[in-house]
Amino acid sequence: MSALLHVTISSARLYLIGIGMSIFCMALITGVALWGNHSQAQLVEKLYKHPFTVSSHVLEAQTHLESMHRFMREVTLATDDTALGDAAAKVGLHERAVLHHLEMAKSEFLGDKKEFQDLIDRIVAWRDLWSEVVRLTREAKRQEASELIRNEGEQYDLLLNNQMEDLVSFARLKAVEFLNQSRNQTSRYQTLQATILAVVLLTIIVALTFTYKLIHHSEKNLKESEYRYRSIYQNVPLSIWDEDYSVVFSKLQQLRENGIKDLQAYFDDYPDVPLQLANEVVINKVNETALTTFAANSEAELISSISKTFGDGALEVFIDSMKAIWNNKPLFISKANFVALDGRKIKGQISIPLPRTLGESYFVPVVIEDVTKVEAYENELKHLAQFDPLTQLPNRVLFADRLRQAIAMVNRSGSPLALAYIDLDGFKAVNDTYGHNVGDVLLLSVANRMKATLREVDAVARIGGDEFVAIINDIKSKASLDIMLSRLLHEIANPFEIGGVSITISVSIGVTMYRQNEQTDCDQLERQADQAMYEAKLAGRNTYRFFDPKHDNIISRKFKLISEVEIGLQRNQFMLFFQPKLHLKTGKIVGAEALIRWQHPTDGLLSPGYFIPQIENDSISIKLGEWVIESALQQLELWCDEGVRIPISVNIGALQLQDKHFVPRLSETIAKHPTVPPELLELEILEAKSIANFEQTADTVKQGLALGITFSLDDFGSGYSSLVYLKKPPSDYIENRPRVYTNHSYQQ
């Protein structure tokens, strides 16, 4: 440039003023070009970099947040510590991913970064909720954990997602702001440049030449920036429609000037106006993602067929968008139904950054995110949370809700309902014999028969491995209920053909009614039906029994007594008294009988008749029997140390005698007292309870005799036993047990 000025000045002084002006104009043009190029490049860089970088990281964070929620639900469904640990690890992994993406988005965010920090702090605070869910699950309180997720977790997720969407919306608004600034800046820059060029064009060719080079360089940078922006615009994984809302904005402005206050009331009075305005919206351009999403071969094809892509409720969504414009909302977000050109249904989320005032801009970018798979996945999660995956019947969570609804209906209508607790008889044997795959098919088949047998107004659910419950509504009479229950028993008792194998199974059903005289909640009803089902099991299975409140009181007292006996054993409240046995002829002591007494903390000294009959069929009777044998051997050990050799007889019940661990534990107990001759311990069998399974009892006795102890029959000949059983004993019984004592031996 300096050489060109030197030649110009040397050639003609007359052009000195012109050259001076040229230098000024060139400097001015150069400055304007550089300033415009720099400003434009900055705006374009912000335009393509800021919104999409921030949005990308926030959307990734939302995806991981959804995964956190999904695996949190898996925690509540975990059946063991391994599954729980795996699900918890996955929750932690996705939590770290959420924090990472939020930190990345925060570093690129042009707005108030405190909003991002608040969001990050919420994620960290969420760990307290997560820890509580894990704790409840480890304590097998899965229902409480699920309710905590559903009540607080989902609210937390909604709050976090709303805050993320606000941040994404801010970034998108920034994109529109940068785009408008870029357009306005370009327009002002080109106008100023054209004016200066027009002034100096006639006077200075050299300045134009130099300016041309600067303009060429500026346009090159602008094209490169626009190319980068277009690349992002075309490749972003969101459908973008550039729409012209000129007619819509003009109409809304006109309505406001005409004094319209309530836009919805106006549309109610003139229902054709929204459709007319919708038809006036012009789509100028769409990106490549839109073509792929809506199965269009070209931009022209999609734009010309745009009306075919609107699904149900499209007009209502358009009306809502106009309300958002009317109310000066910065962003409009809504769900909408679309239809691709190939007929595929699409669930989309629309985001429209709106102008702040009417008339500010007539062009708006409509961003459509395809959330079809996300919604389908969410629906699947909801289904898994409420339905059994094998039988597709409602699970315990949904059953509890339906039972509450049924009870509310009874309270309104007065028509009673029945709750039936259904348990498969012998299902474990099927699993052990044929495998779990056959067992699963059997469960599914049983579920289908139940649904086919019950009415549409009834409900059936699977609440456990082989446990089902049915809510039988609108019961007309007990006779009709009996018919339905009998039909259910009959249908399930029919053989099932599974994999070429015929399997026959039955069910035991416990039934309770609602309403009852006393106030009863859902948990009490389920407990009552379960108790009645247990009674059906005891009655021989393949039958049903109704809950009896009187019997419930007896069982409650029995369970209370069993619990007190267990506590009494732990606190050493039991003691043995020893009643001597005398020889009737000589009067000498020939033995002693151990008599148990209970030093009850409130009721005083209790005889065995108070508590033994109540616990004889419970496992606590085995523990009590083992304590008696141990205490008797301790007493024998003391007597032997003093030189007294008197045998002690101890009563044992059928449950203890038939326990598979009876002989091994007896052997261990005897071994702990090596100074006591085993023959001094005599076990009196309460034969009225054990002789019914005489062969098994005889085998156990045979093993006991091998240890050196003796056996006798207590009250032999009473009840339903007699000397007939002695015709069939194992041979060793008589050989190793030469004497059989009875309490009535004096009658011989």
Secondary structure, DSSP 8 states (H G I E B T S, - for coil): -HHHHHHHHHH-GGGHHHHHHHHHHHHHHHHHHHHHHHHHHHHHHHHHHHHHHHHHHHHHHHHHHHHHHHHHHHHHH--SHHHHHHHHHHHHHHHHHHHHHHHHHHHH--S-HHHHHHHHHHHHHHHHHHHHHHHHHHTT-HHHHHHHIIIIIHHHHHHHHHHHHHHHHHHHHHHHHHHHHHHHHHHHHHHHHHHHHHHHTTT-HHHHHHHHHHHHHHHHHHHHHHHHHHHHHHHSSSEEEEEE-HHHHHHHHHHHHTT---HHHHHHH-TTHHHHHHHH-EEEEE-HHHHHHTT-SSHHHHHHTGGGGB-TTHHHHHHHHHHHHHTT-SEEEEEEEEE-TTS-EEEEEEEEE--SSTTS-SEEEEEEEE-HHHHHHHHHHHHHHHB-TTT--B-HHHHHHHHHHHHHHHHHH---EEEEEEEEETHHHHHHHH-HHHHHHHHHHHHHHHHHHS-TT-EEEE-SSSEEEEEE-S---HHHHHHHHHHHHHHHHS-EEETTEEE--EEEEEEEEES-SS---HHHHHHHHHHHHHHHHHTTSSSEEE--HHHHHHHHHHHHHHHHHHHHHHTT-EEEEEEEEE-TTT--EEEEEEEEEEEETTTEEE-HHHHHHHHTTSTHHHHHHHHHHHHHHHHHHHHHHTT----EEEEE-HHHHT-TTHHHHHHHHHHT-TTS-GGGEEEEE-HHHHGGGHHHHHHHHHHHHHTT-EEEETTTTSTT--GGGGGS--HHHHHH------TTGGG-
